Amino acid sequence: MTTERVVLVPEPQHKMLLQHRQVVEEAGGTIRHADLHDTAIRRAALPEATVVLVQGHEMVDEDFAAGASLDAVCCWSDGVDTVDLDAATRHGVPVGNVPDLCIEEVADHALMLLLACYRRLGFAYRQIHERLPLSRYDICDAADPWPRLRGLTLGLLAFGNIAQAMALRCQVLGMSVIAHDPYLNPAVMHEMDVEPVEFDDLLRRSDYLSIHAPLNPGTHHMFDAAALAKMKSSAFVINTARGPIVDEAALVAALQAGTLAGAGLDVFEVEPATHDNPLLSMPNVVTTPHHAGESDEMHAFGPEAAMNDVAHVLRGNPPRSVQNPAVLSQSG
């Protein structure tokens, strides 16, 4: 008698995932789907699951306790911030992601936000949208600095795949690039002509500071009032990572006080952002609704990569990109 190996996938995303069901079934898995955003439904389904596939769905200690037979959690995304990695490790469950899901898309989007800030797109759009007189002199006061992009400094928080792609794009534009990533061998940066720096130096030297770090307890509100106060008053913050890395109240205060020139944001502390969020109405802030990773290629690759990872687990392997590596050293 064989024990059924259930792969639990989310609704309504299961329709895209089922296009790749063969690879999971060939590895011995049986696919079932449920509304994983509903806590009660999720915990009722987890006891029978061998693998659960999530995309922005919460997995906390109580979920891992319910899923006592879990061999792995596979995240159909790059970010894993909705999964409690410490809880997963305590319960002996490796958590994987798709680290190559949307590298080019997010790097392109970060560059777009940077260029939109540089060319003061928010001010220009406001003139047209609010039917104001069209005047170049209202885009930027002559007393405000507006330096040419070439020769300025791009700062990168973290230097993973997306940040490296962003560095290459901005080097082509003639920018110097510095980066802070305490978890990466500095030799990787040197090979790309990127200068490794401490966090305070990143804040003080960046003309444009692009955030590419994961959200975790160490990066939550990393850009608070004290950090933002160390930045140049002519600097811009670009965030395509996760909203809570930036303390939004502190960011709004800095922008209103003029101690920071502007921001380009694809992510917010609370999503979806509501129209009463002051960042949405500031002319020195360019905003988009967390769609930096979107493309036809991403939508085709994501489900296939996630289901391949599930099949890899069913064959007795860990996920290909384990985000809580300490779990691998546990006996069991």
N, C-alpha and C positions, 0 to 999 in steps of 0.2 A: 504493500500500500504506500503510495507516494503522497507527500504533503503538498498541497497547492501553494504555489509561490505567487502571491498577489502583488501586482504593481498598481498602486493607487495614484491616479492622475486627476487633475482638477477639471471641474466644469467652469466655463464652457470651452476652455482651451483644449479639451480632449478631442475635439473634432479635428484640430490640426495635428495632434499627436498620433491619432489613429491611422494617419497616412503611413506611419512607420511602425505599425504594430507587428509586422512580420519579424523584424529583428528581435523584438522582445519575446515573441512567441517561440521563435527558434531557440532562444536561450532558456526556455522553460517557464516563461512568465505568463500569467493570466491578468489581463488588464481590467480594472474596474475604475469607475469614475464617481466623484462625489463633489459637492460644493465645499471645497476646503477652506473657504473664507468663513463658513459657519462653524463656530467652535464645537457645538454639540454634534453636528454631523461628522466633522473631522475626527473627533475623538471616538465616536461610535464605529468609524470605519478603520481606524488605525490598528486595532488589535489583530486583524487578519493580514496586515500588510507586511510584505518582505522589503519592499522599496516604496518610498513615496516621492513623487515628483511634484515640486512646488515652483511657483513663480510669484514671488511677493506675498506668499501665504505665511502666516505665523506658525512657527514651531517652537514651543517653549517646553519647560520641564514637564508639565502635565501631559503634553502630547507625547513626549518620549516615554513617559511612564505608561501611557496607554498603548504605545506601539512597542511592546516588549519584544516582538519578533523582528524588528527592523534591522536589516543589514546595512542600510544606507538611506540618506536623504539626498536626492539629486535636485539641484536648483537649475531650472531652465532660465538662467540669467547669469550675469557676471556678478552682481551684488548678492550677498547672502545675509544682509543686515536684518531680515525678518526672522532669521533662524538663530536661536540661542546656542551659540557654538559651545559655550561652557557646559550647558545642559546636555548637549549632544555627546560631548566627550565623557561626561560623568556616566552616561548610559551606554557608552561604548559604540556610538553610532557615527561613522564618518559622514561628513557633509561635503558634497562636491558641487562645483559650478561649471559654467561654460565660459572660460576666461577669454576665448577668442570670438565671442558672439558678435560684437559690434564695434570693433576697434576703430576701423576706418570711419564709420558713421559718427561716432562720438568725437573723434579728433576733428573731423570736418566741422561738426556743430560748434565745438569749442572755438575753433578758428573763426567761424562765422560770427559768434558772439564777440570775440575780440575785435574783429574788423568793424562790427557794428558800433561798438563802443568808441573805437578810434575815430571813425568817421561821423560820430555824434548822430547816429541814425534816430535815436529816440527824440531828440530835439527837432529833427527834420520832419519825422512822421507826425509829431504833434502839430506842427505848423499846418500841414495839409489836412490832418484828421479834424482839427478844431477850427479849420477855415480861417486861420490867422494870416496876416499879411506875409507873403513869402519873402523872406529876407535872410541873406547869408549872415548878416550881422547879428541876428537873433539866435543863430546856432551856437555860437561861442563868443563870449565877450572878449574883446581885444586884450583885456587884462588877464584873462585866464590862459594858462599854458596849453598849447596844442602842438606838441612836438611831432615831427615826422617819425613814422614807425621804425624805419631803418636806423639801427644803432641803439634802440631801446632794449631793455632787459625783460625777458619773459621768465617768470618764476614758476616752477612746477612743484606742487605738493604731491609727493609720491612720484615714482618713475617706473611704473609698470608699462604694459603694452600700449595703452591709450596715451599716456603722457609721452612715451617715446615717439609715437606717431605725431603728436602735437609738436614736439621739439623739432622734428624734421621739417614740418610745415613752416614753422616760424623762423628757422634758420635760413630757409630759402628766401624769406622776406627781409633778411639782413639783421634779424634780432640776435642778441646774445642770449644764451639760455643758462639758467642756474636751476638747481633742483635740490629738494630736501627729501630724503628717503632713508631713514635709519636702518631699514631692513634689507637694503640692497648693497651689494659690493660696489664701492665707488668706482672700481675699474670699468663697470658697465657704462657709467656716465662719461668717464674720460674717453672711452672708445668712440663716443658720439659727440665729442667736443662740447660736453655739458659739464659745468662746474658744480660739484657737490658742495652744499652749504648747510650750516645750522639753521634751525627754524627762524631764529631772530634775524639772521642775515637775509633769509628769504623775504621776510616781511619788509625789512628796511630797503632792500635793493630793487625789488620788483617794480617795474612800471605797469606790467600786467601780470597778475598772479592767478594761475589756472589750477583749480583743485581737481585732483584725480585719485584721491585716497578713498578707501572703503570706509563706511560708517561703522564704528565700533566704540566701546566706552572711551578709548584713548583719543579718538578724533571728534567725538561729540562736542560741539561748541568750541572746537579748537580755535576758530576765529571769533573770539569774544571781544569785548570792548577794549581790553588791554592789548590784544594782538592787533586789532585794527588801528589802534592809536600809534603803533610803531610804523605803519605804512606811510608812504609819501602821500601828501594831499592831492597829488596829481595822478595817483595810481588807480587802477581798476581791478576788481575781483571778478573772475570768471568761474562759475560753478556748474559743471555738468555731472557731478558725482552724486552726492546726497545732500539734501537741504539742511538737515540738522548739524552738519559739520560747521555751518555758519550760524552764529547767534543772530537771528533776524532782527530782533529789537536793537541790538548793538549796531548792526549794519544800517538800519534805517536812521538811527541817530547820527552815525558818522556821515551818511550821505546828506542829511538835512543840515548838519553843521558845516559841511564843506571840507571836512578833514579827510574825505575820500572822494575821488572824482566821479566814480560811477561803478556800475556792475553789469555783468551779463549773466543771467540766471536761467537755467533750464529746470532747476529743482528748488523746492521750498520746504520749510519745516513741516508744514501741514499740506498734504496733497489730497485731492486737487486744490490748488490755491483758490481762495474766494476773492471776489472783486473788491472787498473792503481791505484787502492786503495793501498797505501803502506802497509797497514796491512796484505794484502794477501800474501806478499812476505817476511815477516819477520819470521825468523826461531824461534823466541821466542813467536810467536803468533799462536795459533791453531784456525782455522776458519771453520765454517759450514754455509750453506746458509739458515738460518732461518727455519730449519725443526725440531726444538726441540720437537714440539708437535705432531709429526706424529706417528701414529700407526693404525693398523686395528681397534682397539677398539675405538680410537678417531673418526675415520671416520664413524663408526657405531653409536656412541653415539651422536655426535654433531648435525646432522640434526634432529634426534628424539627429543633431548632436546630443540632445538630451536623451533621446530614446536609445541611442548607441551606448551612452554612459550607463543607462539602466541595464542594458543587456550585458555590459562589461561586469557589473556588480553581480548579476544573476549567475555569471560563470565563475564566481568565487573571487573576484578581484575588488579592490577598493575603487571608488570613483577616480577618474583620471586626474582630477585637480582637487585634492583634498584640502579643505579650508580650515580644518582643525587637526593638523598633522600629529598632535600629541596622542590622538586616539589610536594611531597605528602602532604605537609602542606598547599598548596595553595587551596584557595576556588575555586569552579567552578562546 
